[in-house]
Amino acid sequence: MHYLAAKTAVALSAAWSKGLQEARRRPDRGDISITTVIIWVAAIGGAIAIAGTIAAVVAKYNGKLSGI
């Protein structure tokens, strides 16, 4: 177990180091715009609202839907 944890830590450290080196090499790596963040938040919020609505409808009509 300790070997696996140490191996994972070394792998994560190497990946982090490689990522930092790449960021230093290419500082213009395309930062995310506020528009993209707004679109993603709206999409996730919409998906949660749709899932909640479906769950509420299923919970309301659960007894009536059992015969289908």
CHARMM-style PDB file with segment names, atoms N, HN, CA, C and O in Angstrom:
ATOM      1  N   MET     1       0.824  -1.188   0.000  1.00  0.00      PROA
ATOM      2  CA  MET     1       0.000   0.000   0.000  1.00  0.00      PROA
ATOM      3  C   MET     1       0.868   1.251   0.000  1.00  0.00      PROA
ATOM      4  O   MET     1       0.594   2.207  -0.726  1.00  0.00      PROA
ATOM      5  N   HSD     2       1.925   1.238   0.826  1.00  0.00      PROA
ATOM      6  HN  HSD     2       2.147   0.462   1.415  1.00  0.00      PROA
ATOM      7  CA  HSD     2       2.809   2.402   0.876  1.00  0.00      PROA
ATOM      8  C   HSD     2       3.536   2.588  -0.453  1.00  0.00      PROA
ATOM      9  O   HSD     2       3.779   3.716  -0.881  1.00  0.00      PROA
ATOM     10  N   TYR     3       3.881   1.481  -1.100  1.00  0.00      PROA
ATOM     11  HN  TYR     3       3.684   0.564  -0.752  1.00  0.00      PROA
ATOM     12  CA  TYR     3       4.565   1.544  -2.386  1.00  0.00      PROA
ATOM     13  C   TYR     3       3.674   2.201  -3.435  1.00  0.00      PROA
ATOM     14  O   TYR     3       4.134   3.028  -4.223  1.00  0.00      PROA
ATOM     15  N   LEU     4       2.398   1.826  -3.439  1.00  0.00      PROA
ATOM     16  HN  LEU     4       2.024   1.154  -2.800  1.00  0.00      PROA
ATOM     17  CA  LEU     4       1.461   2.392  -4.402  1.00  0.00      PROA
ATOM     18  C   LEU     4       1.277   3.890  -4.167  1.00  0.00      PROA
ATOM     19  O   LEU     4       1.232   4.667  -5.121  1.00  0.00      PROA
ATOM     20  N   ALA     5       1.173   4.293  -2.910  1.00  0.00      PROA
ATOM     21  HN  ALA     5       1.210   3.662  -2.136  1.00  0.00      PROA
ATOM     22  CA  ALA     5       1.012   5.714  -2.586  1.00  0.00      PROA
ATOM     23  C   ALA     5       2.252   6.503  -3.005  1.00  0.00      PROA
ATOM     24  O   ALA     5       2.137   7.608  -3.534  1.00  0.00      PROA
ATOM     25  N   ALA     6       3.426   5.940  -2.771  1.00  0.00      PROA
ATOM     26  HN  ALA     6       3.520   5.042  -2.342  1.00  0.00      PROA
ATOM     27  CA  ALA     6       4.662   6.621  -3.153  1.00  0.00      PROA
ATOM     28  C   ALA     6       4.786   6.709  -4.666  1.00  0.00      PROA
ATOM     29  O   ALA     6       5.197   7.738  -5.202  1.00  0.00      PROA
ATOM     30  N   LYS     7       4.433   5.635  -5.348  1.00  0.00      PROA
ATOM     31  HN  LYS     7       4.100   4.799  -4.913  1.00  0.00      PROA
ATOM     32  CA  LYS     7       4.499   5.617  -6.812  1.00  0.00      PROA
ATOM     33  C   LYS     7       3.522   6.635  -7.407  1.00  0.00      PROA
ATOM     34  O   LYS     7       3.852   7.331  -8.367  1.00  0.00      PROA
ATOM     35  N   THR     8       2.323   6.717  -6.837  1.00  0.00      PROA
ATOM     36  HN  THR     8       2.055   6.151  -6.057  1.00  0.00      PROA
ATOM     37  CA  THR     8       1.325   7.680  -7.299  1.00  0.00      PROA
ATOM     38  C   THR     8       1.803   9.104  -7.062  1.00  0.00      PROA
ATOM     39  O   THR     8       1.642   9.969  -7.923  1.00  0.00      PROA
ATOM     40  N   ALA     9       2.391   9.348  -5.897  1.00  0.00      PROA
ATOM     41  HN  ALA     9       2.522   8.645  -5.198  1.00  0.00      PROA
ATOM     42  CA  ALA     9       2.896  10.689  -5.581  1.00  0.00      PROA
ATOM     43  C   ALA     9       4.004  11.099  -6.551  1.00  0.00      PROA
ATOM     44  O   ALA     9       4.057  12.249  -6.985  1.00  0.00      PROA
ATOM     45  N   VAL    10       4.871  10.175  -6.882  1.00  0.00      PROA
ATOM     46  HN  VAL    10       4.827   9.240  -6.529  1.00  0.00      PROA
ATOM     47  CA  VAL    10       5.955  10.472  -7.818  1.00  0.00      PROA
ATOM     48  C   VAL    10       5.388  10.757  -9.206  1.00  0.00      PROA
ATOM     49  O   VAL    10       5.846  11.676  -9.886  1.00  0.00      PROA
ATOM     50  N   ALA    11       4.403   9.982  -9.629  1.00  0.00      PROA
ATOM     51  HN  ALA    11       4.031   9.235  -9.078  1.00  0.00      PROA
ATOM     52  CA  ALA    11       3.798  10.182 -10.944  1.00  0.00      PROA
ATOM     53  C   ALA    11       3.067  11.523 -11.014  1.00  0.00      PROA
ATOM     54  O   ALA    11       3.170  12.238 -12.011  1.00  0.00      PROA
ATOM     55  N   LEU    12       2.336  11.861  -9.962  1.00  0.00      PROA
ATOM     56  HN  LEU    12       2.252  11.280  -9.152  1.00  0.00      PROA
ATOM     57  CA  LEU    12       1.639  13.147  -9.934  1.00  0.00      PROA
ATOM     58  C   LEU    12       2.619  14.311  -9.914  1.00  0.00      PROA
ATOM     59  O   LEU    12       2.397  15.327 -10.572  1.00  0.00      PROA
ATOM     60  N   SER    13       3.688  14.164  -9.168  1.00  0.00      PROA
ATOM     61  HN  SER    13       3.869  13.339  -8.634  1.00  0.00      PROA
ATOM     62  CA  SER    13       4.710  15.207  -9.109  1.00  0.00      PROA
ATOM     63  C   SER    13       5.355  15.415 -10.473  1.00  0.00      PROA
ATOM     64  O   SER    13       5.596  16.551 -10.883  1.00  0.00      PROA
ATOM     65  N   ALA    14       5.631  14.331 -11.171  1.00  0.00      PROA
ATOM     66  HN  ALA    14       5.435  13.408 -10.838  1.00  0.00      PROA
ATOM     67  CA  ALA    14       6.240  14.430 -12.494  1.00  0.00      PROA
ATOM     68  C   ALA    14       5.276  15.083 -13.483  1.00  0.00      PROA
ATOM     69  O   ALA    14       5.689  15.913 -14.293  1.00  0.00      PROA
ATOM     70  N   ALA    15       4.010  14.719 -13.424  1.00  0.00      PROA
ATOM     71  HN  ALA    15       3.674  14.045 -12.767  1.00  0.00      PROA
ATOM     72  CA  ALA    15       3.021  15.315 -14.317  1.00  0.00      PROA
ATOM     73  C   ALA    15       2.845  16.805 -14.032  1.00  0.00      PROA
ATOM     74  O   ALA    15       2.732  17.606 -14.959  1.00  0.00      PROA
ATOM     75  N   TRP    16       2.821  17.175 -12.753  1.00  0.00      PROA
ATOM     76  HN  TRP    16       2.913  16.523 -12.000  1.00  0.00      PROA
ATOM     77  CA  TRP    16       2.704  18.576 -12.380  1.00  0.00      PROA
ATOM     78  C   TRP    16       3.912  19.366 -12.875  1.00  0.00      PROA
ATOM     79  O   TRP    16       3.770  20.469 -13.402  1.00  0.00      PROA
ATOM     80  N   SER    17       5.091  18.793 -12.701  1.00  0.00      PROA
ATOM     81  HN  SER    17       5.205  17.897 -12.273  1.00  0.00      PROA
ATOM     82  CA  SER    17       6.323  19.452 -13.151  1.00  0.00      PROA
ATOM     83  C   SER    17       6.322  19.634 -14.663  1.00  0.00      PROA
ATOM     84  O   SER    17       6.714  20.685 -15.170  1.00  0.00      PROA
ATOM     85  N   LYS    18       5.884  18.614 -15.372  1.00  0.00      PROA
ATOM     86  HN  LYS    18       5.566  17.760 -14.960  1.00  0.00      PROA
ATOM     87  CA  LYS    18       5.825  18.696 -16.833  1.00  0.00      PROA
ATOM     88  C   LYS    18       4.833  19.778 -17.275  1.00  0.00      PROA
ATOM     89  O   LYS    18       5.098  20.522 -18.219  1.00  0.00      PROA
ATOM     90  N   GLY    19       3.708  19.857 -16.595  1.00  0.00      PROA
ATOM     91  HN  GLY    19       3.493  19.253 -15.828  1.00  0.00      PROA
ATOM     92  CA  GLY    19       2.721  20.879 -16.907  1.00  0.00      PROA
ATOM     93  C   GLY    19       3.242  22.284 -16.651  1.00  0.00      PROA
ATOM     94  O   GLY    19       2.982  23.195 -17.437  1.00  0.00      PROA
ATOM     95  N   LEU    20       3.974  22.469 -15.561  1.00  0.00      PROA
ATOM     96  HN  LEU    20       4.186  21.729 -14.923  1.00  0.00      PROA
ATOM     97  CA  LEU    20       4.559  23.778 -15.272  1.00  0.00      PROA
ATOM     98  C   LEU    20       5.613  24.162 -16.306  1.00  0.00      PROA
ATOM     99  O   LEU    20       5.697  25.320 -16.715  1.00  0.00      PROA
ATOM    100  N   GLN    21       6.409  23.196 -16.721  1.00  0.00      PROA
ATOM    101  HN  GLN    21       6.341  22.255 -16.389  1.00  0.00      PROA
ATOM    102  CA  GLN    21       7.415  23.475 -17.750  1.00  0.00      PROA
ATOM    103  C   GLN    21       6.737  23.892 -19.059  1.00  0.00      PROA
ATOM    104  O   GLN    21       7.192  24.820 -19.727  1.00  0.00      PROA
ATOM    105  N   GLU    22       5.667  23.219 -19.416  1.00  0.00      PROA
ATOM    106  HN  GLU    22       5.297  22.465 -18.873  1.00  0.00      PROA
ATOM    107  CA  GLU    22       4.947  23.566 -20.636  1.00  0.00      PROA
ATOM    108  C   GLU    22       4.330  24.959 -20.522  1.00  0.00      PROA
ATOM    109  O   GLU    22       4.331  25.716 -21.494  1.00  0.00      PROA
ATOM    110  N   ALA    23       3.808  25.302 -19.355  1.00  0.00      PROA
ATOM    111  HN  ALA    23       3.808  24.687 -18.566  1.00  0.00      PROA
ATOM    112  CA  ALA    23       3.219  26.628 -19.160  1.00  0.00      PROA
ATOM    113  C   ALA    23       4.281  27.719 -19.264  1.00  0.00      PROA
ATOM    114  O   ALA    23       4.015  28.801 -19.788  1.00  0.00      PROA
ATOM    115  N   ARG    24       5.473  27.438 -18.768  1.00  0.00      PROA
ATOM    116  HN  ARG    24       5.689  26.559 -18.343  1.00  0.00      PROA
ATOM    117  CA  ARG    24       6.563  28.419 -18.883  1.00  0.00      PROA
ATOM    118  C   ARG    24       7.023  28.551 -20.333  1.00  0.00      PROA
ATOM    119  O   ARG    24       7.388  29.639 -20.777  1.00  0.00      PROA
ATOM    120  N   ARG    25       7.005  27.451 -21.062  1.00  0.00      PROA
ATOM    121  HN  ARG    25       6.709  26.566 -20.702  1.00  0.00      PROA
ATOM    122  CA  ARG    25       7.451  27.463 -22.448  1.00  0.00      PROA
ATOM    123  C   ARG    25       6.452  28.185 -23.342  1.00  0.00      PROA
ATOM    124  O   ARG    25       6.842  28.913 -24.254  1.00  0.00      PROA
ATOM    125  N   ARG    26       5.169  27.985 -23.082  1.00  0.00      PROA
ATOM    126  HN  ARG    26       4.852  27.393 -22.341  1.00  0.00      PROA
ATOM    127  CA  ARG    26       4.115  28.608 -23.891  1.00  0.00      PROA
ATOM    128  C   ARG    26       3.186  29.410 -22.986  1.00  0.00      PROA
ATOM    129  O   ARG    26       2.146  28.901 -22.568  1.00  0.00      PROA
ATOM    130  N   PRO    27       3.541  30.637 -22.681  1.00  0.00      PROA
ATOM    131  CA  PRO    27       2.695  31.411 -21.769  1.00  0.00      PROA
ATOM    132  C   PRO    27       1.348  31.796 -22.377  1.00  0.00      PROA
ATOM    133  O   PRO    27       0.419  32.124 -21.639  1.00  0.00      PROA
ATOM    134  N   ASP    28       1.223  31.765 -23.680  1.00  0.00      PROA
ATOM    135  HN  ASP    28       1.978  31.500 -24.280  1.00  0.00      PROA
ATOM    136  CA  ASP    28      -0.035  32.106 -24.351  1.00  0.00      PROA
ATOM    137  C   ASP    28      -0.860  30.853 -24.628  1.00  0.00      PROA
ATOM    138  O   ASP    28      -1.260  30.606 -25.766  1.00  0.00      PROA
ATOM    139  N   ARG    29      -1.109  30.076 -23.602  1.00  0.00      PROA
ATOM    140  HN  ARG    29      -0.784  30.276 -22.678  1.00  0.00      PROA
ATOM    141  CA  ARG    29      -1.751  28.781 -23.797  1.00  0.00      PROA
ATOM    142  C   ARG    29      -3.267  28.862 -23.907  1.00  0.00      PROA
ATOM    143  O   ARG    29      -3.939  27.832 -23.870  1.00  0.00      PROA
ATOM    144  N   GLY    30      -3.821  30.071 -24.043  1.00  0.00      PROA
ATOM    145  HN  GLY    30      -3.274  30.908 -24.073  1.00  0.00      PROA
ATOM    146  CA  GLY    30      -5.252  30.211 -24.268  1.00  0.00      PROA
ATOM    147  C   GLY    30      -6.062  30.193 -22.993  1.00  0.00      PROA
ATOM    148  O   GLY    30      -6.759  29.217 -22.714  1.00  0.00      PROA
ATOM    149  N   ASP    31      -5.984  31.250 -22.222  1.00  0.00      PROA
ATOM    150  HN  ASP    31      -5.418  32.043 -22.449  1.00  0.00      PROA
ATOM    151  CA  ASP    31      -6.787  31.333 -21.014  1.00  0.00      PROA
ATOM    152  C   ASP    31      -8.268  31.332 -21.367  1.00  0.00      PROA
ATOM    153  O   ASP    31      -8.666  31.830 -22.421  1.00  0.00      PROA
ATOM    154  N   ILE    32      -9.067  30.777 -20.490  1.00  0.00      PROA
ATOM    155  HN  ILE    32      -8.744  30.373 -19.635  1.00  0.00      PROA
ATOM    156  CA  ILE    32     -10.498  30.645 -20.743  1.00  0.00      PROA
ATOM    157  C   ILE    32     -11.157  32.018 -20.581  1.00  0.00      PROA
ATOM    158  O   ILE    32     -10.822  32.773 -19.668  1.00  0.00      PROA
ATOM    159  N   SER    33     -12.079  32.326 -21.459  1.00  0.00      PROA
ATOM    160  HN  SER    33     -12.352  31.713 -22.200  1.00  0.00      PROA
ATOM    161  CA  SER    33     -12.739  33.627 -21.416  1.00  0.00      PROA
ATOM    162  C   SER    33     -13.953  33.581 -20.491  1.00  0.00      PROA
ATOM    163  O   SER    33     -14.476  32.509 -20.185  1.00  0.00      PROA
ATOM    164  N   ILE    34     -14.390  34.757 -20.053  1.00  0.00      PROA
ATOM    165  HN  ILE    34     -13.965  35.627 -20.302  1.00  0.00      PROA
ATOM    166  CA  ILE    34     -15.552  34.834 -19.171  1.00  0.00      PROA
ATOM    167  C   ILE    34     -16.808  34.372 -19.893  1.00  0.00      PROA
ATOM    168  O   ILE    34     -17.716  33.832 -19.261  1.00  0.00      PROA
ATOM    169  N   THR    35     -16.876  34.572 -21.189  1.00  0.00      PROA
ATOM    170  HN  THR    35     -16.138  35.010 -21.702  1.00  0.00      PROA
ATOM    171  CA  THR    35     -18.031  34.113 -21.964  1.00  0.00      PROA
ATOM    172  C   THR    35     -18.149  32.593 -21.909  1.00  0.00      PROA
ATOM    173  O   THR    35     -19.245  32.051 -21.764  1.00  0.00      PROA
ATOM    174  N   THR    36     -17.028  31.920 -22.025  1.00  0.00      PROA
ATOM    175  HN  THR    36     -16.138  32.360 -22.143  1.00  0.00      PROA
ATOM    176  CA  THR    36     -17.036  30.456 -21.963  1.00  0.00      PROA
ATOM    177  C   THR    36     -17.504  29.988 -20.590  1.00  0.00      PROA
ATOM    178  O   THR    36     -18.264  29.025 -20.481  1.00  0.00      PROA
ATOM    179  N   VAL    37     -17.050  30.666 -19.550  1.00  0.00      PROA
ATOM    180  HN  VAL    37     -16.433  31.447 -19.639  1.00  0.00      PROA
ATOM    181  CA  VAL    37     -17.464  30.296 -18.192  1.00  0.00      PROA
ATOM    182  C   VAL    37     -18.969  30.493 -18.033  1.00  0.00      PROA
ATOM    183  O   VAL    37     -19.649  29.636 -17.469  1.00  0.00      PROA
ATOM    184  N   ILE    38     -19.494  31.615 -18.526  1.00  0.00      PROA
ATOM    185  HN  ILE    38     -18.942  32.311 -18.984  1.00  0.00      PROA
ATOM    186  CA  ILE    38     -20.932  31.876 -18.428  1.00  0.00      PROA
ATOM    187  C   ILE    38     -21.728  30.808 -19.169  1.00  0.00      PROA
ATOM    188  O   ILE    38     -22.747  30.334 -18.665  1.00  0.00      PROA
ATOM    189  N   ILE    39     -21.274  30.427 -20.354  1.00  0.00      PROA
ATOM    190  HN  ILE    39     -20.446  30.811 -20.763  1.00  0.00      PROA
ATOM    191  CA  ILE    39     -21.967  29.396 -21.129  1.00  0.00      PROA
ATOM    192  C   ILE    39     -21.963  28.066 -20.392  1.00  0.00      PROA
ATOM    193  O   ILE    39     -22.993  27.395 -20.327  1.00  0.00      PROA
ATOM    194  N   TRP    40     -20.818  27.674 -19.835  1.00  0.00      PROA
ATOM    195  HN  TRP    40     -19.982  28.219 -19.889  1.00  0.00      PROA
ATOM    196  CA  TRP    40     -20.728  26.416 -19.108  1.00  0.00      PROA
ATOM    197  C   TRP    40     -21.615  26.414 -17.868  1.00  0.00      PROA
ATOM    198  O   TRP    40     -22.297  25.427 -17.592  1.00  0.00      PROA
ATOM    199  N   VAL    41     -21.608  27.522 -17.117  1.00  0.00      PROA
ATOM    200  HN  VAL    41     -21.055  28.324 -17.341  1.00  0.00      PROA
ATOM    201  CA  VAL    41     -22.445  27.600 -15.909  1.00  0.00      PROA
ATOM    202  C   VAL    41     -23.920  27.511 -16.294  1.00  0.00      PROA
ATOM    203  O   VAL    41     -24.695  26.824 -15.627  1.00  0.00      PROA
ATOM    204  N   ALA    42     -24.313  28.206 -17.372  1.00  0.00      PROA
ATOM    205  HN  ALA    42     -23.684  28.764 -17.914  1.00  0.00      PROA
ATOM    206  CA  ALA    42     -25.703  28.148 -17.822  1.00  0.00      PROA
ATOM    207  C   ALA    42     -26.081  26.742 -18.276  1.00  0.00      PROA
ATOM    208  O   ALA    42     -27.181  26.272 -17.986  1.00  0.00      PROA
ATOM    209  N   ALA    43     -25.185  26.073 -18.982  1.00  0.00      PROA
ATOM    210  HN  ALA    43     -24.291  26.455 -19.218  1.00  0.00      PROA
ATOM    211  CA  ALA    43     -25.473  24.709 -19.457  1.00  0.00      PROA
ATOM    212  C   ALA    43     -25.619  23.738 -18.287  1.00  0.00      PROA
ATOM    213  O   ALA    43     -26.527  22.908 -18.274  1.00  0.00      PROA
ATOM    214  N   ILE    44     -24.731  23.844 -17.318  1.00  0.00      PROA
ATOM    215  HN  ILE    44     -23.993  24.518 -17.329  1.00  0.00      PROA
ATOM    216  CA  ILE    44     -24.804  22.944 -16.162  1.00  0.00      PROA
ATOM    217  C   ILE    44     -26.039  23.251 -15.329  1.00  0.00      PROA
ATOM    218  O   ILE    44     -26.714  22.340 -14.851  1.00  0.00      PROA
ATOM    219  N   GLY    45     -26.336  24.550 -15.155  1.00  0.00      PROA
ATOM    220  HN  GLY    45     -25.787  25.290 -15.543  1.00  0.00      PROA
ATOM    221  CA  GLY    45     -27.546  24.920 -14.422  1.00  0.00      PROA
ATOM    222  C   GLY    45     -28.801  24.428 -15.109  1.00  0.00      PROA
ATOM    223  O   GLY    45     -29.726  23.951 -14.451  1.00  0.00      PROA
ATOM    224  N   GLY    46     -28.843  24.541 -16.431  1.00  0.00      PROA
ATOM    225  HN  GLY    46     -28.092  24.929 -16.965  1.00  0.00      PROA
ATOM    226  CA  GLY    46     -29.992  24.035 -17.181  1.00  0.00      PROA
ATOM    227  C   GLY    46     -30.145  22.535 -17.056  1.00  0.00      PROA
ATOM    228  O   GLY    46     -31.256  22.025 -16.908  1.00  0.00      PROA
ATOM    229  N   ALA    47     -29.033  21.832 -17.116  1.00  0.00      PROA
ATOM    230  HN  ALA    47     -28.131  22.246 -17.237  1.00  0.00      PROA
ATOM    231  CA  ALA    47     -29.080  20.366 -16.984  1.00  0.00      PROA
ATOM    232  C   ALA    47     -29.579  19.959 -15.600  1.00  0.00      PROA
ATOM    233  O   ALA    47     -30.354  19.013 -15.468  1.00  0.00      PROA
ATOM    234  N   ILE    48     -29.132  20.675 -14.572  1.00  0.00      PROA
ATOM    235  HN  ILE    48     -28.502  21.443 -14.680  1.00  0.00      PROA
ATOM    236  CA  ILE    48     -29.592  20.366 -13.209  1.00  0.00      PROA
ATOM    237  C   ILE    48     -31.087  20.668 -13.071  1.00  0.00      PROA
ATOM    238  O   ILE    48     -31.822  19.907 -12.441  1.00  0.00      PROA
ATOM    239  N   ALA    49     -31.533  21.780 -13.662  1.00  0.00      PROA
ATOM    240  HN  ALA    49     -30.936  22.398 -14.174  1.00  0.00      PROA
ATOM    241  CA  ALA    49     -32.955  22.125 -13.599  1.00  0.00      PROA
ATOM    242  C   ALA    49     -33.809  21.076 -14.309  1.00  0.00      PROA
ATOM    243  O   ALA    49     -34.860  20.684 -13.803  1.00  0.00      PROA
ATOM    244  N   ILE    50     -33.364  20.626 -15.468  1.00  0.00      PROA
ATOM    245  HN  ILE    50     -32.510  20.945 -15.880  1.00  0.00      PROA
ATOM    246  CA  ILE    50     -34.116  19.597 -16.211  1.00  0.00      PROA
ATOM    247  C   ILE    50     -34.154  18.292 -15.421  1.00  0.00      PROA
ATOM    248  O   ILE    50     -35.202  17.654 -15.318  1.00  0.00      PROA
ATOM    249  N   ALA    51     -33.022  17.900 -14.870  1.00  0.00      PROA
ATOM    250  HN  ALA    51     -32.170  18.418 -14.954  1.00  0.00      PROA
ATOM    251  CA  ALA    51     -32.974  16.661 -14.087  1.00  0.00      PROA
ATOM    252  C   ALA    51     -33.865  16.766 -12.853  1.00  0.00      PROA
ATOM    253  O   ALA    51     -34.544  15.805 -12.492  1.00  0.00      PROA
ATOM    254  N   GLY    52     -33.866  17.929 -12.207  1.00  0.00      PROA
ATOM    255  HN  GLY    52     -33.314  18.711 -12.501  1.00  0.00      PROA
ATOM    256  CA  GLY    52     -34.726  18.126 -11.041  1.00  0.00      PROA
ATOM    257  C   GLY    52     -36.199  18.065 -11.396  1.00  0.00      PROA
ATOM    258  O   GLY    52     -37.002  17.492 -10.661  1.00  0.00      PROA
ATOM    259  N   THR    53     -36.550  18.660 -12.532  1.00  0.00      PROA
ATOM    260  HN  THR    53     -35.897  19.126 -13.130  1.00  0.00      PROA
ATOM    261  CA  THR    53     -37.938  18.629 -12.985  1.00  0.00      PROA
ATOM    262  C   THR    53     -38.379  17.204 -13.291  1.00  0.00      PROA
ATOM    263  O   THR    53     -39.474  16.789 -12.911  1.00  0.00      PROA
ATOM    264  N   ILE    54     -37.525  16.464 -13.974  1.00  0.00      PROA
ATOM    265  HN  ILE    54     -36.635  16.801 -14.282  1.00  0.00      PROA
ATOM    266  CA  ILE    54     -37.851  15.061 -14.279  1.00  0.00      PROA
ATOM    267  C   ILE    54     -38.001  14.266 -12.989  1.00  0.00      PROA
ATOM    268  O   ILE    54     -38.921  13.457 -12.869  1.00  0.00      PROA
ATOM    269  N   ALA    55     -37.125  14.480 -12.039  1.00  0.00      PROA
ATOM    270  HN  ALA    55     -36.378  15.137 -12.137  1.00  0.00      PROA
ATOM    271  CA  ALA    55     -37.206  13.756 -10.762  1.00  0.00      PROA
ATOM    272  C   ALA    55     -38.484  14.111 -10.014  1.00  0.00      PROA
ATOM    273  O   ALA    55     -39.114  13.239  -9.416  1.00  0.00      PROA
ATOM    274  N   ALA    56     -38.874  15.384 -10.043  1.00  0.00      PROA
ATOM    275  HN  ALA    56     -38.362  16.093 -10.529  1.00  0.00      PROA
ATOM    276  CA  ALA    56     -40.104  15.793  -9.361  1.00  0.00      PROA
ATOM    277  C   ALA    56     -41.325  15.175 -10.016  1.00  0.00      PROA
ATOM    278  O   ALA    56     -42.234  14.724  -9.318  1.00  0.00      PROA
ATOM    279  N   VAL    57     -41.368  15.144 -11.347  1.00  0.00      PROA
ATOM    280  HN  VAL    57     -40.630  15.510 -11.915  1.00  0.00      PROA
ATOM    281  CA  VAL    57     -42.503  14.552 -12.056  1.00  0.00      PROA
ATOM    282  C   VAL    57     -42.577  13.056 -11.789  1.00  0.00      PROA
ATOM    283  O   VAL    57     -43.659  12.517 -11.559  1.00  0.00      PROA
ATOM    284  N   VAL    58     -41.443  12.393 -11.819  1.00  0.00      PROA
ATOM    285  HN  VAL    58     -40.564  12.831 -12.006  1.00  0.00      PROA
ATOM    286  CA  VAL    58     -41.431  10.945 -11.554  1.00  0.00      PROA
ATOM    287  C   VAL    58     -41.864  10.671 -10.126  1.00  0.00      PROA
ATOM    288  O   VAL    58     -42.613   9.723  -9.887  1.00  0.00      PROA
ATOM    289  N   ALA    59     -41.408  11.484  -9.159  1.00  0.00      PROA
ATOM    290  HN  ALA    59     -40.800  12.253  -9.353  1.00  0.00      PROA
ATOM    291  CA  ALA    59     -41.787  11.281  -7.776  1.00  0.00      PROA
ATOM    292  C   ALA    59     -43.293  11.532  -7.590  1.00  0.00      PROA
ATOM    293  O   ALA    59     -43.946  10.824  -6.823  1.00  0.00      PROA
ATOM    294  N   LYS    60     -43.838  12.526  -8.282  1.00  0.00      PROA
ATOM    295  HN  LYS    60     -43.308  13.101  -8.905  1.00  0.00      PROA
ATOM    296  CA  LYS    60     -45.267  12.838  -8.150  1.00  0.00      PROA
ATOM    297  C   LYS    60     -46.148  11.742  -8.721  1.00  0.00      PROA
ATOM    298  O   LYS    60     -47.157  11.373  -8.121  1.00  0.00      PROA
ATOM    299  N   TYR    61     -45.767  11.222  -9.880  1.00  0.00      PROA
ATOM    300  HN  TYR    61     -44.947  11.522 -10.367  1.00  0.00      PROA
ATOM    301  CA  TYR    61     -46.595  10.237 -10.570  1.00  0.00      PROA
ATOM    302  C   TYR    61     -46.048   8.809 -10.440  1.00  0.00      PROA
ATOM    303  O   TYR    61     -46.358   7.950 -11.266  1.00  0.00      PROA
ATOM    304  N   ASN    62     -45.255   8.561  -9.432  1.00  0.00      PROA
ATOM    305  HN  ASN    62     -45.003   9.258  -8.761  1.00  0.00      PROA
ATOM    306  CA  ASN    62     -44.622   7.247  -9.292  1.00  0.00      PROA
ATOM    307  C   ASN    62     -45.636   6.113  -9.173  1.00  0.00      PROA
ATOM    308  O   ASN    62     -45.460   5.060  -9.787  1.00  0.00      PROA
ATOM    309  N   GLY    63     -46.678   6.315  -8.403  1.00  0.00      PROA
ATOM    310  HN  GLY    63     -46.820   7.170  -7.905  1.00  0.00      PROA
ATOM    311  CA  GLY    63     -47.692   5.273  -8.234  1.00  0.00      PROA
ATOM    312  C   GLY    63     -48.467   5.010  -9.509  1.00  0.00      PROA
ATOM    313  O   GLY    63     -48.819   3.868  -9.805  1.00  0.00      PROA
ATOM    314  N   LYS    64     -48.732   6.062 -10.259  1.00  0.00      PROA
ATOM    315  HN  LYS    64     -48.447   6.989 -10.018  1.00  0.00      PROA
ATOM    316  CA  LYS    64     -49.503   5.923 -11.491  1.00  0.00      PROA
ATOM    317  C   LYS    64     -48.663   5.325 -12.621  1.00  0.00      PROA
ATOM    318  O   LYS    64     -49.202   4.710 -13.542  1.00  0.00      PROA
ATOM    319  N   LEU    65     -47.350   5.507 -12.547  1.00  0.00      PROA
ATOM    320  HN  LEU    65     -46.913   6.006 -11.800  1.00  0.00      PROA
ATOM    321  CA  LEU    65     -46.479   4.996 -13.612  1.00  0.00      PROA
ATOM    322  C   LEU    65     -46.075   3.545 -13.403  1.00  0.00      PROA
ATOM    323  O   LEU    65     -45.494   2.933 -14.298  1.00  0.00      PROA
ATOM    324  N   SER    66     -46.375   2.981 -12.229  1.00  0.00      PROA
ATOM    325  HN  SER    66     -46.848   3.478 -11.501  1.00  0.00      PROA
ATOM    326  CA  SER    66     -45.911   1.629 -11.944  1.00  0.00      PROA
ATOM    327  C   SER    66     -46.592   0.578 -12.819  1.00  0.00      PROA
ATOM    328  O   SER    66     -46.044  -0.509 -13.002  1.00  0.00      PROA
ATOM    329  N   GLY    67     -47.762   0.873 -13.358  1.00  0.00      PROA
ATOM    330  HN  GLY    67     -48.207   1.756 -13.210  1.00  0.00      PROA
ATOM    331  CA  GLY    67     -48.459  -0.095 -14.205  1.00  0.00      PROA
ATOM    332  C   GLY    67     -48.021  -0.083 -15.656  1.00  0.00      PROA
ATOM    333  O   GLY    67     -48.481  -0.906 -16.447  1.00  0.00      PROA
ATOM    334  N   ILE    68     -47.160   0.817 -16.009  1.00  0.00      PROA
ATOM    335  HN  ILE    68     -46.786   1.486 -15.366  1.00  0.00      PROA
ATOM    336  CA  ILE    68     -46.750   0.928 -17.415  1.00  0.00      PROA
ATOM    337  C   ILE    68     -45.732  -0.142 -17.751  1.00  0.00      PROA
ATOM    338  OT1 ILE    68     -45.264  -0.215 -18.887  1.00  0.00      PROA
TER     339      ILE     68
END
